[in-house]
Amino acid sequence: MFGQQARAVLEGDTVFLSAFPDGWKITAAGCEPRPEMPYRCDVKGGLTVRVLFTLCVVVVVGGLAYFTTIGLLQR
């Protein structure tokens, strides 16, 4: 732990966390150490992840609304 950030080394994974007003949150996961370089992480938090998550939710909700409407129209 260093200030508002921490690294957790788990069996088979390394994750990075940051402290927020509502608690600790994972900011990067699937991280692998590299000699004399920063970790390489498969998943990183931030704006990109939030935008992608929001788009996924919109697509799922839109799809459900579409199929519900089609189902109701076919009755």
Phi, psi and omega in degrees: 000139178219102180064243183261010181231154180212157175240134177240119179262114181251170176292112178085004180200153172231131180236153176245141182234155174228146179275130176238167180305329180261014175125184180280140177227147177285128179252345176202144181216165182067038186267138178238135178289149175231138181304123176055028177219164175296160177300150172257121184244137179287323183234127178236138177283176179124193185300317182300314181295318180296319179295314180298318178298315180298318178298319178299316179298316180298317180296316180295312181296318178298319178296317178297317179296318180298309182293328175294317180296315179299317179298319180290324181289332182278352180282000000 
